[in-house]
Amino acid sequence: MTENTPNGKMILEHLNWRYATKAFDAGKKVSDEDWETLENALLLAPSSFGIQPYKFIVVTDPAIREKLKPAAWGQTQVTDSSHLVVFAYKKTLSDADIDHYVERIVEVRGAPRESLAEYEGAMKNAAKQSVEGGTVETWNSRQAYIALGFLLETAALLKIDATPMEGFDAVQFNEILGLEDYSAVVICAVGYRNAEADYLADAAKVRFPREELIQRI
Ligand SMILES: Cc1cc2nc3c(=O)[nH]c(=O)nc-3n(C[C@H](O)[C@H](O)[C@H](O)COP(=O)(O)O)c2cc1C
């Protein structure tokens, strides 16, 4: 542990503070500095092989958010939060996607491409199998949810509210956002709670007892 390591008590206090906010304060915006931290948390999320088969669409344009709201069951978080992140996964994986990633490793780490041949082969094989087996969309969308977890936790640590949401029509979202090779899978509204307007702001957390969820063997 270094002096910069957050302590457990503090982390848990923040995680207990967070909740899936229903009512955001439309007048309160996340600062540029905090937003950059949150974007970095998205970028730092791990993914299978590191392939990053997703993109994060940050929607701040009020007109677009008004269009998205009816496609999200009219949920007010879509328009009232400071930022709305749409997590979109790649609908397929090709050799070109793997090449793109391998080239990035070479660029960042300065490794010769040949030294990555085995890794490249393993990734191309896994990608091919998932495409042929019809599981690629599930695989890729799972990776997007890891990034969602990173965003939720980082926001909580900054005392910024964030609501993960699956209550929306992906087909309509894709159409409004012009997504073709990607598909929206989950969204996250980020901002500051309007505690007075939110019946859940002071509600106790509902979680099963530890023994029910954690098995020790
Ligand atoms: C994948 C996912 C989808 C969710 N979809 C919605 C949603 O569409 N609208 C909403 O208000 N809350 C949504 N929630 C919030 C959950 O209801 C909430 O996280 C859960 O009840 C636990 O409460 P807490 O997050 O406040 O601790 C979603 C949560 C997750 C993880």
PDBQT file of the ligand as one rigid body, heavy atoms in Angstrom, charges set to zero:
ROOT
HETATM    1  C1  LIG A 301     -27.569  -3.699 -16.266  1.00  0.00    +0.000 C 
HETATM    2  C2  LIG A 301     -28.479  -2.815 -15.459  1.00  0.00    +0.000 A 
HETATM    3  C3  LIG A 301     -29.608  -2.258 -16.036  1.00  0.00    +0.000 A 
HETATM    4  C4  LIG A 301     -30.414  -1.381 -15.299  1.00  0.00    +0.000 A 
HETATM    5  N1  LIG A 301     -31.454  -0.720 -15.924  1.00  0.00    +0.000 NA
HETATM    6  C5  LIG A 301     -32.084   0.293 -15.252  1.00  0.00    +0.000 A 
HETATM    7  C6  LIG A 301     -32.994   1.140 -15.921  1.00  0.00    +0.000 A 
HETATM    8  O1  LIG A 301     -33.273   1.009 -17.109  1.00  0.00    +0.000 OA
HETATM    9  N2  LIG A 301     -33.549   2.157 -15.218  1.00  0.00    +0.000 N 
HETATM   10  C7  LIG A 301     -33.264   2.380 -13.906  1.00  0.00    +0.000 A 
HETATM   11  O2  LIG A 301     -33.775   3.331 -13.333  1.00  0.00    +0.000 OA
HETATM   12  N3  LIG A 301     -32.397   1.580 -13.244  1.00  0.00    +0.000 NA
HETATM   13  C8  LIG A 301     -31.797   0.560 -13.880  1.00  0.00    +0.000 A 
HETATM   14  N4  LIG A 301     -30.872  -0.239 -13.221  1.00  0.00    +0.000 N 
HETATM   15  C9  LIG A 301     -30.602   0.009 -11.801  1.00  0.00    +0.000 C 
HETATM   16  C10 LIG A 301     -30.961  -1.171 -10.885  1.00  0.00    +0.000 C 
HETATM   17  O3  LIG A 301     -32.341  -1.239 -10.700  1.00  0.00    +0.000 OA
HETATM   18  C11 LIG A 301     -30.215  -0.989  -9.574  1.00  0.00    +0.000 C 
HETATM   19  O4  LIG A 301     -28.829  -0.951  -9.832  1.00  0.00    +0.000 OA
HETATM   20  C12 LIG A 301     -30.533  -2.080  -8.586  1.00  0.00    +0.000 C 
HETATM   21  O5  LIG A 301     -31.871  -2.027  -8.207  1.00  0.00    +0.000 OA
HETATM   22  C13 LIG A 301     -29.647  -1.998  -7.341  1.00  0.00    +0.000 C 
HETATM   23  O6  LIG A 301     -29.785  -0.765  -6.704  1.00  0.00    +0.000 OA
HETATM   24  P1  LIG A 301     -28.606   0.284  -6.500  1.00  0.00    +0.000 P 
HETATM   25  O7  LIG A 301     -27.846   0.352  -7.789  1.00  0.00    +0.000 OA
HETATM   26  O8  LIG A 301     -29.311   1.564  -6.223  1.00  0.00    +0.000 OA
HETATM   27  O9  LIG A 301     -27.759  -0.170  -5.381  1.00  0.00    +0.000 OA
HETATM   28  C14 LIG A 301     -30.108  -1.130 -13.940  1.00  0.00    +0.000 A 
HETATM   29  C15 LIG A 301     -28.975  -1.738 -13.371  1.00  0.00    +0.000 A 
HETATM   30  C16 LIG A 301     -28.157  -2.537 -14.117  1.00  0.00    +0.000 A 
HETATM   31  C17 LIG A 301     -26.899  -3.090 -13.486  1.00  0.00    +0.000 C 
ENDROOT
TORSDOF 0
